[in-house]
Amino acid sequence: MPFLRWLGGFVVLFVLIGVLFSIGGNLINILLIVATIIFIVDALSSRRKST
């Protein structure tokens, strides 16, 4: 699922921007959790396709 990989990448990018410019607060933690979930779902779905 390339879409999930792109979406996760954008979330990580926004998290890094938020950390660098000290904006967001709790929003950064939520985005980090969302990015982790997206990468896990993408890894599991791509692993199922290849087997």
C-alpha distance matrix in Angstrom:
0.0 3.8 5.4 5.7 6.8 9.1 10.2 11.1 12.8 14.8 15.9 17.1 18.8 20.6 21.6 23.1 24.9 26.2 27.5 29.1 30.9 31.6 30.3 28.5 30.0 28.2 25.4 24.3 24.2 22.2 19.6 19.5 18.9 16.1 14.4 15.1 13.7 10.4 10.2 11.6 9.3 6.2 8.9 10.2 7.5 6.9 10.7 11.3 9.9 12.1 15.1
3.8 0.0 3.8 5.5 5.0 6.3 8.6 9.8 10.5 12.4 14.3 15.3 16.4 18.5 19.9 21.1 22.6 24.3 25.7 26.9 28.7 29.8 28.6 27.2 29.0 27.7 24.7 23.3 23.7 22.0 19.0 19.0 19.2 16.3 14.0 15.4 14.8 11.1 10.7 13.1 11.6 8.2 10.6 12.9 10.8 9.5 13.2 14.5 12.9 14.4 17.7
5.4 3.8 0.0 3.8 5.4 5.2 6.1 8.5 9.8 10.7 12.3 14.2 15.2 16.6 18.4 20.0 21.1 22.5 24.4 25.8 27.1 28.1 26.5 24.8 26.8 25.5 22.2 21.3 22.0 19.9 16.9 17.6 17.7 14.4 12.7 14.8 13.9 10.1 10.9 13.5 11.6 9.1 12.3 14.3 12.1 12.0 15.7 16.6 15.2 17.3 20.4
5.7 5.5 3.8 0.0 3.8 5.4 4.9 5.9 8.4 9.8 10.4 12.1 14.0 15.3 16.3 18.2 19.8 20.8 22.4 24.2 25.7 26.2 24.7 22.8 24.4 22.8 19.8 18.8 19.0 16.9 14.1 14.4 14.2 11.1 9.4 11.1 10.1 6.3 7.4 9.9 8.3 6.2 9.7 11.6 10.2 10.7 14.0 15.2 14.7 16.8 19.6
6.8 5.0 5.4 3.8 0.0 3.8 5.5 5.1 6.1 8.7 9.9 10.5 12.2 14.3 15.3 16.5 18.4 19.9 21.0 22.5 24.4 25.2 24.2 22.8 24.4 23.1 20.3 18.6 19.0 17.6 14.4 14.1 14.6 12.1 9.3 10.8 11.0 7.5 6.7 10.0 9.6 6.8 9.1 12.1 11.3 10.7 13.8 15.8 15.2 16.5 19.6
9.1 6.3 5.2 5.4 3.8 0.0 3.8 5.4 5.0 6.2 8.6 9.8 10.4 12.4 14.2 15.3 16.5 18.3 19.9 21.0 22.6 23.8 22.6 21.4 23.5 22.7 19.5 18.0 19.1 17.7 14.2 14.6 15.8 13.0 10.4 12.9 13.3 9.8 9.8 13.4 12.9 10.4 12.9 15.8 14.8 14.2 17.4 19.3 18.4 19.8 23.0
10.2 8.6 6.1 4.9 5.5 3.8 0.0 3.8 5.4 5.2 6.3 8.7 9.8 10.7 12.4 14.4 15.4 16.5 18.5 20.1 21.3 22.1 20.4 18.8 20.8 19.7 16.4 15.4 16.4 14.5 11.2 12.2 13.1 9.9 8.1 11.1 11.2 7.8 9.2 12.6 11.9 10.4 13.5 15.8 15.0 15.3 18.5 19.9 19.6 21.4 24.3
11.1 9.8 8.5 5.9 5.1 5.4 3.8 0.0 3.8 5.4 5.1 6.2 8.6 9.9 10.5 12.4 14.3 15.2 16.5 18.4 20.1 20.6 19.4 17.7 19.3 18.0 15.2 13.5 14.0 12.7 9.4 9.3 10.4 7.9 4.9 7.8 8.7 5.8 6.4 10.0 10.4 9.2 11.5 14.2 14.3 14.6 17.2 19.1 19.3 20.8 23.5
12.8 10.5 9.8 8.4 6.1 5.0 5.4 3.8 0.0 3.8 5.4 5.1 6.1 8.7 9.8 10.6 12.3 14.2 15.3 16.5 18.4 19.5 18.8 17.8 19.7 19.2 16.3 14.1 15.3 14.7 11.1 10.8 12.8 10.9 7.6 10.3 12.1 9.4 8.9 12.7 13.6 11.8 13.5 16.7 16.8 16.3 19.0 21.3 21.2 22.1 25.1
14.8 12.4 10.7 9.8 8.7 6.2 5.2 5.4 3.8 0.0 3.8 5.4 4.9 6.2 8.5 9.8 10.5 12.2 14.2 15.2 16.5 17.7 16.4 15.5 17.9 17.7 14.4 12.8 14.7 13.8 10.0 11.0 13.3 11.0 8.7 12.1 13.5 11.0 11.7 15.4 15.7 14.4 16.7 19.5 19.3 19.3 22.1 24.1 23.9 25.2 28.2
15.9 14.3 12.3 10.4 9.9 8.6 6.3 5.1 5.4 3.8 0.0 3.8 5.4 5.2 6.2 8.7 9.9 10.5 12.3 14.3 15.4 15.9 14.4 12.9 14.9 14.2 11.1 9.4 11.0 10.0 6.2 7.4 9.7 7.7 5.8 9.5 11.1 9.4 10.6 13.9 14.6 14.1 16.3 18.8 19.1 19.6 22.1 24.1 24.4 25.9 28.5
17.1 15.3 14.2 12.1 10.5 9.8 8.7 6.2 5.1 5.4 3.8 0.0 3.8 5.5 5.0 6.2 8.6 9.7 10.5 12.2 14.3 14.9 14.3 13.4 14.9 14.6 12.2 9.4 10.8 11.1 7.5 6.9 10.0 9.2 6.3 9.0 11.7 10.6 10.4 13.7 15.3 14.6 16.0 19.0 19.8 19.9 22.0 24.4 24.8 25.8 28.4
18.8 16.4 15.2 14.0 12.2 10.4 9.8 8.6 6.1 4.9 5.4 3.8 0.0 3.8 5.4 5.2 6.2 8.6 9.9 10.6 12.4 13.9 13.4 13.3 15.5 16.0 13.3 10.8 13.2 13.6 10.0 10.1 13.4 12.5 9.9 12.8 15.3 13.8 13.7 17.2 18.6 17.4 19.0 22.1 22.6 22.3 24.7 27.2 27.2 28.1 31.0
20.6 18.5 16.6 15.3 14.3 12.4 10.7 9.9 8.7 6.2 5.2 5.5 3.8 0.0 3.8 5.4 5.0 6.0 8.6 9.8 10.5 11.6 10.3 9.9 12.5 13.2 10.2 8.3 11.3 11.5 8.1 9.5 12.7 11.7 10.3 13.6 15.7 14.5 15.3 18.6 19.6 19.1 21.0 23.8 24.2 24.4 26.9 29.0 29.2 30.5 33.2
21.6 19.9 18.4 16.3 15.3 14.2 12.4 10.5 9.8 8.5 6.2 5.0 5.4 3.8 0.0 3.8 5.4 5.0 6.2 8.6 10.0 10.1 9.4 8.7 10.3 10.8 8.6 5.5 8.2 9.3 6.5 6.7 10.4 10.5 9.2 11.8 14.4 14.1 14.6 17.4 19.1 19.0 20.5 23.1 24.1 24.5 26.5 28.8 29.5 30.6 33.0
23.1 21.1 20.0 18.2 16.5 15.3 14.4 12.4 10.6 9.8 8.7 6.2 5.2 5.4 3.8 0.0 3.8 5.4 5.1 6.1 8.6 9.6 10.2 10.8 12.3 13.6 11.9 8.6 11.1 12.9 10.2 9.6 13.4 13.8 11.8 13.9 17.0 16.5 16.3 19.3 21.3 20.7 21.8 24.8 25.9 25.8 27.7 30.3 30.8 31.6 34.2
24.9 22.6 21.1 19.8 18.4 16.5 15.4 14.3 12.3 10.5 9.9 8.6 6.2 5.0 5.4 3.8 0.0 3.8 5.5 5.1 6.1 8.2 8.3 9.7 12.1 14.0 12.0 9.5 12.9 14.3 11.6 12.2 15.8 15.8 14.2 16.9 19.6 18.8 19.0 22.2 23.8 23.2 24.6 27.6 28.4 28.3 30.5 33.0 33.3 34.2 36.9
26.2 24.3 22.5 20.8 19.9 18.3 16.5 15.2 14.2 12.2 10.5 9.7 8.6 6.0 5.0 5.4 3.8 0.0 3.8 5.5 5.4 5.6 5.0 6.0 8.3 10.5 8.8 6.6 10.2 11.9 10.0 10.9 14.4 14.8 14.0 16.5 19.0 18.9 19.6 22.4 24.0 23.9 25.5 28.1 29.0 29.4 31.5 33.8 34.4 35.5 38.0
27.5 25.7 24.4 22.4 21.0 19.9 18.5 16.5 15.3 14.2 12.3 10.5 9.9 8.6 6.2 5.1 5.5 3.8 0.0 3.8 5.6 5.0 6.7 8.0 8.7 11.0 10.5 7.5 10.1 12.8 11.4 11.0 14.6 15.8 14.8 16.5 19.5 19.8 19.9 22.4 24.6 24.6 25.6 28.3 29.7 30.0 31.6 34.2 35.0 35.8 38.2
29.1 26.9 25.8 24.2 22.5 21.0 20.1 18.4 16.5 15.2 14.3 12.2 10.6 9.8 8.6 6.1 5.1 5.5 3.8 0.0 3.8 5.7 8.1 10.6 11.8 14.6 13.8 11.1 13.9 16.4 14.6 14.3 18.0 18.9 17.5 19.4 22.5 22.4 22.2 25.0 27.2 26.8 27.7 30.7 31.9 31.8 33.6 36.3 36.9 37.5 40.1
30.9 28.7 27.1 25.7 24.4 22.6 21.3 20.1 18.4 16.5 15.4 14.3 12.4 10.5 10.0 8.6 6.1 5.4 5.6 3.8 0.0 3.8 5.7 9.0 10.8 14.0 13.2 11.4 14.7 16.8 15.4 15.9 19.4 20.1 19.2 21.5 24.2 24.1 24.4 27.3 29.1 28.8 30.2 33.0 34.0 34.1 36.1 38.6 39.1 40.0 42.6
31.6 29.8 28.1 26.2 25.2 23.8 22.1 20.6 19.5 17.7 15.9 14.9 13.9 11.6 10.1 9.6 8.2 5.6 5.0 5.7 3.8 0.0 3.8 6.8 7.5 11.1 11.1 9.6 12.4 14.9 14.3 14.8 17.9 19.1 18.8 20.7 23.4 23.8 24.4 26.8 28.7 28.9 30.2 32.7 34.0 34.5 36.3 38.6 39.5 40.5 42.8
30.3 28.6 26.5 24.7 24.2 22.6 20.4 19.4 18.8 16.4 14.4 14.3 13.4 10.3 9.4 10.2 8.3 5.0 6.7 8.1 5.7 3.8 0.0 3.8 6.0 9.3 8.7 8.2 11.5 13.1 12.6 14.0 16.9 17.5 17.7 20.1 22.2 22.5 23.6 26.1 27.5 27.9 29.6 31.9 32.9 33.7 35.7 37.7 38.5 39.9 42.2
28.5 27.2 24.8 22.8 22.8 21.4 18.8 17.7 17.8 15.5 12.9 13.4 13.3 9.9 8.7 10.8 9.7 6.0 8.0 10.6 9.0 6.8 3.8 0.0 3.8 6.1 5.0 5.7 8.8 9.8 9.8 11.8 14.1 14.7 15.5 17.8 19.6 20.1 21.7 23.8 25.1 25.8 27.7 29.7 30.6 31.7 33.7 35.5 36.5 38.1 40.2
30.0 29.0 26.8 24.4 24.4 23.5 20.8 19.3 19.7 17.9 14.9 14.9 15.5 12.5 10.3 12.3 12.1 8.3 8.7 11.8 10.8 7.5 6.0 3.8 0.0 3.8 5.4 5.8 7.4 9.4 10.5 11.7 13.6 15.1 16.2 17.8 19.6 20.8 22.2 23.9 25.5 26.6 28.1 29.9 31.3 32.6 34.1 36.0 37.3 38.8 40.7
28.2 27.7 25.5 22.8 23.1 22.7 19.7 18.0 19.2 17.7 14.2 14.6 16.0 13.2 10.8 13.6 14.0 10.5 11.0 14.6 14.0 11.1 9.3 6.1 3.8 0.0 3.8 5.3 5.3 6.4 8.7 10.0 11.0 12.6 14.4 15.7 17.0 18.6 20.3 21.6 23.0 24.6 26.1 27.5 28.9 30.5 32.0 33.6 35.1 36.8 38.5
25.4 24.7 22.2 19.8 20.3 19.5 16.4 15.2 16.3 14.4 11.1 12.2 13.3 10.2 8.6 11.9 12.0 8.8 10.5 13.8 13.2 11.1 8.7 5.0 5.4 3.8 0.0 3.8 5.4 5.1 6.1 8.6 9.9 10.5 12.2 14.2 15.4 16.3 18.3 20.0 21.1 22.3 24.2 25.8 26.8 28.3 30.2 31.7 32.9 34.7 36.6
24.3 23.3 21.3 18.8 18.6 18.0 15.4 13.5 14.1 12.8 9.4 9.4 10.8 8.3 5.5 8.6 9.5 6.6 7.5 11.1 11.4 9.6 8.2 5.7 5.8 5.3 3.8 0.0 3.8 5.5 5.1 6.2 8.7 9.8 10.4 12.3 14.3 15.2 16.5 18.4 20.0 20.9 22.4 24.4 25.7 26.8 28.5 30.4 31.6 33.1 35.1
24.2 23.7 22.0 19.0 19.0 19.1 16.4 14.0 15.3 14.7 11.0 10.8 13.2 11.3 8.2 11.1 12.9 10.2 10.1 13.9 14.7 12.4 11.5 8.8 7.4 5.3 5.4 3.8 0.0 3.8 5.5 5.1 6.3 8.7 9.9 10.7 12.5 14.3 15.5 16.7 18.5 20.0 21.2 22.8 24.4 25.9 27.2 29.0 30.6 32.0 33.7
22.2 22.0 19.9 16.9 17.6 17.7 14.5 12.7 14.7 13.8 10.0 11.1 13.6 11.5 9.3 12.9 14.3 11.9 12.8 16.4 16.8 14.9 13.1 9.8 9.4 6.4 5.1 5.5 3.8 0.0 3.8 5.4 5.2 6.2 8.6 10.0 10.7 12.3 14.4 15.5 16.6 18.3 20.1 21.3 22.5 24.3 25.9 27.3 28.8 30.6 32.2
19.6 19.0 16.9 14.1 14.4 14.2 11.2 9.4 11.1 10.0 6.2 7.5 10.0 8.1 6.5 10.2 11.6 10.0 11.4 14.6 15.4 14.3 12.6 9.8 10.5 8.7 6.1 5.1 5.5 3.8 0.0 3.8 5.4 5.0 6.0 8.6 9.8 10.4 12.2 14.2 15.2 16.3 18.2 19.9 20.9 22.3 24.1 25.8 26.9 28.6 30.6
19.5 19.0 17.6 14.4 14.1 14.6 12.2 9.3 10.8 11.0 7.4 6.9 10.1 9.5 6.7 9.6 12.2 10.9 11.0 14.3 15.9 14.8 14.0 11.8 11.7 10.0 8.6 6.2 5.1 5.4 3.8 0.0 3.8 5.4 5.1 6.2 8.7 9.9 10.7 12.4 14.3 15.3 16.5 18.4 20.0 21.1 22.5 24.5 25.9 27.3 29.1
18.9 19.2 17.7 14.2 14.6 15.8 13.1 10.4 12.8 13.3 9.7 10.0 13.4 12.7 10.4 13.4 15.8 14.4 14.6 18.0 19.4 17.9 16.9 14.1 13.6 11.0 9.9 8.7 6.3 5.2 5.4 3.8 0.0 3.8 5.4 5.1 6.2 8.6 10.0 10.7 12.3 14.2 15.4 16.6 18.3 20.0 21.2 22.8 24.5 26.1 27.6
16.1 16.3 14.4 11.1 12.1 13.0 9.9 7.9 10.9 11.0 7.7 9.2 12.5 11.7 10.5 13.8 15.8 14.8 15.8 18.9 20.1 19.1 17.5 14.7 15.1 12.6 10.5 9.8 8.7 6.2 5.0 5.4 3.8 0.0 3.8 5.4 5.2 6.1 8.7 10.0 10.6 12.2 14.2 15.4 16.4 18.2 19.9 21.2 22.6 24.5 26.3
14.4 14.0 12.7 9.4 9.3 10.4 8.1 4.9 7.6 8.7 5.8 6.3 9.9 10.3 9.2 11.8 14.2 14.0 14.8 17.5 19.2 18.8 17.7 15.5 16.2 14.4 12.2 10.4 9.9 8.6 6.0 5.1 5.4 3.8 0.0 3.8 5.5 5.1 6.2 8.6 10.0 10.5 12.2 14.3 15.3 16.4 18.2 20.1 21.2 22.7 24.7
15.1 15.4 14.8 11.1 10.8 12.9 11.1 7.8 10.3 12.1 9.5 9.0 12.8 13.6 11.8 13.9 16.9 16.5 16.5 19.4 21.5 20.7 20.1 17.8 17.8 15.7 14.2 12.3 10.7 10.0 8.6 6.2 5.1 5.4 3.8 0.0 3.8 5.4 5.2 6.2 8.6 9.9 10.6 12.3 14.2 15.4 16.5 18.5 20.2 21.4 23.0
13.7 14.8 13.9 10.1 11.0 13.3 11.2 8.7 12.1 13.5 11.1 11.7 15.3 15.7 14.4 17.0 19.6 19.0 19.5 22.5 24.2 23.4 22.2 19.6 19.6 17.0 15.4 14.3 12.5 10.7 9.8 8.7 6.2 5.2 5.5 3.8 0.0 3.8 5.5 5.1 6.1 8.5 9.9 10.6 12.1 14.1 15.3 16.6 18.4 20.2 21.6
10.4 11.1 10.1 6.3 7.5 9.8 7.8 5.8 9.4 11.0 9.4 10.6 13.8 14.5 14.1 16.5 18.8 18.9 19.8 22.4 24.1 23.8 22.5 20.1 20.8 18.6 16.3 15.2 14.3 12.3 10.4 9.9 8.6 6.1 5.1 5.4 3.8 0.0 3.8 5.5 5.2 6.1 8.6 10.0 10.5 12.1 14.1 15.5 16.6 18.5 20.4
10.2 10.7 10.9 7.4 6.7 9.8 9.2 6.4 8.9 11.7 10.6 10.4 13.7 15.3 14.6 16.3 19.0 19.6 19.9 22.2 24.4 24.4 23.6 21.7 22.2 20.3 18.3 16.5 15.5 14.4 12.2 10.7 10.0 8.7 6.2 5.2 5.5 3.8 0.0 3.8 5.5 5.0 6.0 8.6 9.9 10.5 12.1 14.3 15.4 16.6 18.6
11.6 13.1 13.5 9.9 10.0 13.4 12.6 10.0 12.7 15.4 13.9 13.7 17.2 18.6 17.4 19.3 22.2 22.4 22.4 25.0 27.3 26.8 26.1 23.8 23.9 21.6 20.0 18.4 16.7 15.5 14.2 12.4 10.7 10.0 8.6 6.2 5.1 5.5 3.8 0.0 3.8 5.4 5.1 6.1 8.5 9.9 10.5 12.4 14.4 15.7 17.0
9.3 11.6 11.6 8.3 9.6 12.9 11.9 10.4 13.6 15.7 14.6 15.3 18.6 19.6 19.1 21.3 23.8 24.0 24.6 27.2 29.1 28.7 27.5 25.1 25.5 23.0 21.1 20.0 18.5 16.6 15.2 14.3 12.3 10.6 10.0 8.6 6.1 5.2 5.5 3.8 0.0 3.8 5.5 5.2 6.0 8.5 9.9 10.7 12.4 14.5 15.8
6.2 8.2 9.1 6.2 6.8 10.4 10.4 9.2 11.8 14.4 14.1 14.6 17.4 19.1 19.0 20.7 23.2 23.9 24.6 26.8 28.8 28.9 27.9 25.8 26.6 24.6 22.3 20.9 20.0 18.3 16.3 15.3 14.2 12.2 10.5 9.9 8.5 6.1 5.0 5.4 3.8 0.0 3.8 5.5 5.2 6.1 8.5 10.0 10.7 12.5 14.6
8.9 10.6 12.3 9.7 9.1 12.9 13.5 11.5 13.5 16.7 16.3 16.0 19.0 21.0 20.5 21.8 24.6 25.5 25.6 27.7 30.2 30.2 29.6 27.7 28.1 26.1 24.2 22.4 21.2 20.1 18.2 16.5 15.4 14.2 12.2 10.6 9.9 8.6 6.0 5.1 5.5 3.8 0.0 3.8 5.6 5.3 6.1 8.7 10.1 10.9 12.7
10.2 12.9 14.3 11.6 12.1 15.8 15.8 14.2 16.7 19.5 18.8 19.0 22.1 23.8 23.1 24.8 27.6 28.1 28.3 30.7 33.0 32.7 31.9 29.7 29.9 27.5 25.8 24.4 22.8 21.3 19.9 18.4 16.6 15.4 14.3 12.3 10.6 10.0 8.6 6.1 5.2 5.5 3.8 0.0 3.8 5.5 5.1 6.3 8.8 10.2 11.1
7.5 10.8 12.1 10.2 11.3 14.8 15.0 14.3 16.8 19.3 19.1 19.8 22.6 24.2 24.1 25.9 28.4 29.0 29.7 31.9 34.0 34.0 32.9 30.6 31.3 28.9 26.8 25.7 24.4 22.5 20.9 20.0 18.3 16.4 15.3 14.2 12.1 10.5 9.9 8.5 6.0 5.2 5.6 3.8 0.0 3.8 5.4 5.2 6.4 8.9 10.3
6.9 9.5 12.0 10.7 10.7 14.2 15.3 14.6 16.3 19.3 19.6 19.9 22.3 24.4 24.5 25.8 28.3 29.4 30.0 31.8 34.1 34.5 33.7 31.7 32.6 30.5 28.3 26.8 25.9 24.3 22.3 21.1 20.0 18.2 16.4 15.4 14.1 12.1 10.5 9.9 8.5 6.1 5.3 5.5 3.8 0.0 3.8 5.4 5.1 6.4 9.0
10.7 13.2 15.7 14.0 13.8 17.4 18.5 17.2 19.0 22.1 22.1 22.0 24.7 26.9 26.5 27.7 30.5 31.5 31.6 33.6 36.1 36.3 35.7 33.7 34.1 32.0 30.2 28.5 27.2 25.9 24.1 22.5 21.2 19.9 18.2 16.5 15.3 14.1 12.1 10.5 9.9 8.5 6.1 5.1 5.4 3.8 0.0 3.8 5.5 5.4 6.6
11.3 14.5 16.6 15.2 15.8 19.3 19.9 19.1 21.3 24.1 24.1 24.4 27.2 29.0 28.8 30.3 33.0 33.8 34.2 36.3 38.6 38.6 37.7 35.5 36.0 33.6 31.7 30.4 29.0 27.3 25.8 24.5 22.8 21.2 20.1 18.5 16.6 15.5 14.3 12.4 10.7 10.0 8.7 6.3 5.2 5.4 3.8 0.0 3.8 5.6 5.5
9.9 12.9 15.2 14.7 15.2 18.4 19.6 19.3 21.2 23.9 24.4 24.8 27.2 29.2 29.5 30.8 33.3 34.4 35.0 36.9 39.1 39.5 38.5 36.5 37.3 35.1 32.9 31.6 30.6 28.8 26.9 25.9 24.5 22.6 21.2 20.2 18.4 16.6 15.4 14.4 12.4 10.7 10.1 8.8 6.4 5.1 5.5 3.8 0.0 3.8 5.6
12.1 14.4 17.3 16.8 16.5 19.8 21.4 20.8 22.1 25.2 25.9 25.8 28.1 30.5 30.6 31.6 34.2 35.5 35.8 37.5 40.0 40.5 39.9 38.1 38.8 36.8 34.7 33.1 32.0 30.6 28.6 27.3 26.1 24.5 22.7 21.4 20.2 18.5 16.6 15.7 14.5 12.5 10.9 10.2 8.9 6.4 5.4 5.6 3.8 0.0 3.8
15.1 17.7 20.4 19.6 19.6 23.0 24.3 23.5 25.1 28.2 28.5 28.4 31.0 33.2 33.0 34.2 36.9 38.0 38.2 40.1 42.6 42.8 42.2 40.2 40.7 38.5 36.6 35.1 33.7 32.2 30.6 29.1 27.6 26.3 24.7 23.0 21.6 20.4 18.6 17.0 15.8 14.6 12.7 11.1 10.3 9.0 6.6 5.5 5.6 3.8 0.0
